[in-house]
């Protein structure tokens, strides 16, 4: 890090760069291949980077939308800059496509900033905070940081929590194109699932960017014909039935209509969504976010909310 009393030209001197690299390599174990390779240093390129924490006040002006670095810049310490840009694109593009294909209400596009800006703001603060931890300017704070990380390494759950980056803010939506239910606004897990033809594939490949309704095997028979109306046909809804075992899937193939996609999730990630509400149905958006979690008795209400939001002129 460039200190307050240092100048760029001094740090870009080849001798200074070699000195900094060797100083960093000394922190590695003596047997480390990187430390041994560091004895021979060849500089290919050198520059001083400046990190920014910047957020646009609005992500939209009429028909122009800002995504990725055009909408937000964050320090690299959280490793979420490109991820945030991809989330922006995934959030917005299916809405634009739906507007063009089905002539939905332009209100749908307003949800882009409502959903993405809060999470990006959290990510910027998170990345900046990590930078303060990684690059303290006081020795006492650096010692405190090192002691904390040594303690974390001694705890397997904490080590996994940190290594898997579970500390970062979850991409949960609190406002925008959401309907009802406690799970609304959560991102679906993406496990490997087994389909009715025995193929193992990631769940999002099965969804293929469509609206979906997920049900448990035990509840599928009673609602299998209730998603055939004009609204669901217009949205090209896909029905997905989660079977507990391969045997249940084979039984469902014989008893349920062929248009229902049957899957088994051996990881149990999807099943946990029904842990406290086994009777609920999950309606998901093309970007794999849960739009609504509801009971079959609330289906008419959900249909009404969807029509008023997407097709208010009908």
N, C-alpha and C positions, 0 to 999 in steps of 0.2 A: 504494500500500500504506500502511495506517495504521501509522505508526511508534510505537515504544514510548512516546515522550514526547508523542504527539498524542492528542486526544480526538475522539470521533465527532462531537460537535456542532460542533466547529471545522471539520472536513473537510466537513460537510454544509452549510456556509454557501455561498450561491450564488456569492459572489465567489471563494471558495476552489475551488469546482468549475470555474468558468470559467478560473481560473489554471492548474489542473492540466490541463485539456483543451488549452489553448493551449500549454502547455509540451510536451505530447506531440505536438501538431501541428507544432511547430518541428523535430521530428526527420524530418519528411517532406520530399521534394523541393519546391522552391518552386512547381513547376508542378502539383503534386498537386491534383486537384479537392477532395479532403477537406480539405486545408490551406486552400484558398480558401474553402470553405464554412464552415470553422470560425471565420471572422471574425464570423459571426452565430450566436450560441449561444442556444438556447431550451431550458431545462431542463424536462422533462416529469415526471420522477420521480427521487428520490434516496434511497439507503439504503446502509448498510454491510453487506457480506456477510461471513460467517465460513465458511471452508472447513473441512471435516472429513475426517479419515482414520480411518474406523471400520469394524470388521469384527465381525459376530456370531460368537459362539463355536460356535453350531450353526445350521444352516439348516432344521432340522426338529424339531418336537415333536409326536409322535404323528401325527395327520392334518393338522397345520398346517405349512405350508412358508413360508419367507421368501424373497422374490425382490427384486431391484432394490435400491432405497434402504432397504427394510426389512431387508436382509441386509448391506448394505455402503454406505458413503459414501466418496467419494474427491474430492480437489481436482479442479478442472475442467481443469487444464493439459494432461492427456493426451487430453482429449475422449472419454473412454471410459466415462463414468458411465451414459448411456442404453444404449450398446452392451452393457455388462455386464448390465444388466437384461434386455435382449432375449435375450442368450445364456442367461441363467437360464431365461427363459420357454420358449425353444425346447428347452432341455435337458430340462425337467421335463414339459412338457405332453404330448409324444408318449408318455412313459412312463406317465402317468396314463391316457391314452386306451387304450394297449395293455392295461393292467391291467383296465380296465373292459370292453374288447371281447373279450379272449382269456383273461381270468382267469389272468394270469401271476403269478409269485411276487412278493410284496411286496418281496423283496430288490432288485428292479429300482429301486425308489424310493430305496434307500439310496445308489445310485450318484450321485444328484444332487449331494449335498455333496462326495462323493469327487472328482467331476470339476470342479465349479465353484469350490469354495473356493480351491484352490491358484492357479488363474489369476487370480481376483479379488484375492487377496493380492498377486500380482506387479503387477497393475495399480495397486493403491493405492500401493505403493512407487514404481512408475514415475511416477505422477502427482505424488506428493510430491517426488520427486527433480527432476522438471521444474520444479516451483514454486521449488525452491531455486536452480535455474539461472536462471530467468526473473526472480526477485525477490531478488537478493543484497543484503545490507545493508552490504557493504563495497565501497568504490570499486575496490580492487585486484582483487577477485573479479569485479566487473562488467567491468573492463577485460580481464581474462583471458577471460571469456566472450565478449566482443565480438570479440576477436582470433581465438578458436576458430571462431566462426561466419563470420567473414570468410574464413578459410582454407577452411572447408567449401564456401562459395559458389564458390570457385575450382576445385573438383573436381566435375565433372559426376556421377560415380557417387555421391559422398558427398552432393551436393545432392539427387539423386533419392532416395537412401536416407533422407534426413531429410524431404524433402517428402512422400514416400509413407508416412511413419510406419512404415517397416520396422524402426525402432529399438524399437518397442513389443513387449512379450512376446507370443509366439505362443500362440494358444489350443489348445495341445496337451494331451491328457489322458494321464496316466501310470498312473492307477488308475481303477477303476470297471467299467462294463459294456464290457469289452474282452476279446478272445480271444487271438489270436496274430499274429505277423508284425511286422516292423520298422516298417511303415507304420501299424500299429494305433494309434488315438488321434489321428491327424492329420485335419484338416478337408479335405474334397475341395475342389479349386479349383472356381470357378464360371464357366467360360467360356461364351460363346455357342456352341451346337452346332447342326448341321443334322440334322434327323430324316429318317426314311425317306420321308416325304411331302414333303420339301423345305422344311419350315418351319424358320426360324431362331428359336431361343428359348434363354433361360438354362437351364443344366443343371438347376437346382433345380426349375424348372417341369415338366421332364420327369419328375423323380423323384417329385414330388407327395407328399412326406412318407412314403415307403414304404421298406421294406428292399429293397436292390438288390444284385445281384451283377454286377460288371463283368468282362468278358473282352476280350481282344484278338481281332480278326477271325480270326487264324490258328488260335486255340485253340477257337473257339466250337463248331465242328461236333462235336468229341469229347466235349463236356460238356453239350450243349444239352438232353438228356433226363434229366439227373441231378438236376434240381431240381424234380421233379414229386411228391416224397413228401409225406406228411401234414404234416410240420413246415413245409415251405416253403409249402404251400397255406395253412396256418394263419396264417403271417406275411405272406401275400399278397405273396410275393417277386416282384420285377420283374427280369428278366434284360436287361442292357444290353450290347450288343456295340459296341466301339469300332473303327470301320473307318478305315484310313489315308487313303483317298481316296473321292471320290464314286463313282468307277468300282467300287471294292471294295464299296461299299454297295449298288449296283445288283446286283452279282453275288450278294451275301449275300441280298438280297430273294428271289432265285430259288431259293436252296438251303437257307435256314434256316427253321425254323417261324415262323409269323406272330406268335406270342406274344413273340418276342424283339425288343426295341426296338433299332434300328440307328441309330447316330449317327456323325457326322464332326466332329472338333474341329480346325479349321484353325489354331487358336492353338498347338496342341501341348502345352498345359498338362496335359491328362489323360495323354497319351502318356508324359510324363516320369515318371509313377508306375511305369511298367514298364521304365524305362531300365536298371536293374541286375538286374531279375528278370522277364524277358519271359514266363515260364511261369506267373506267379502269377495268382490270381483275387482280386478285391477285393470283400469283403462289407461293405456300408455300412448304417448305421442311418438311421432316418427324419430325423434331424437332420444328415445328410450327413457324419457322422464315420465313418472307416474302422473297422469292428468287427474285421475279420480280413483278413490277407493270407496266402494259402496256395496250395499246389499242389493240383491236382485229386486226387492220391493221398491227400491229407489230409482229403478231404471228409467221410468217415465220422466222423473225430475232431471236426471242427468241428460236425457235427450233434449229436454226443453232448454236447459242451460247451454248445451252445445249449439243448438239452433240459434238461440238469441245472440250468442257470441260470434259465431262464424257466418251465419246467414240471416241477419236480422231483417232483411227485406222480404223474406219468403213468408 
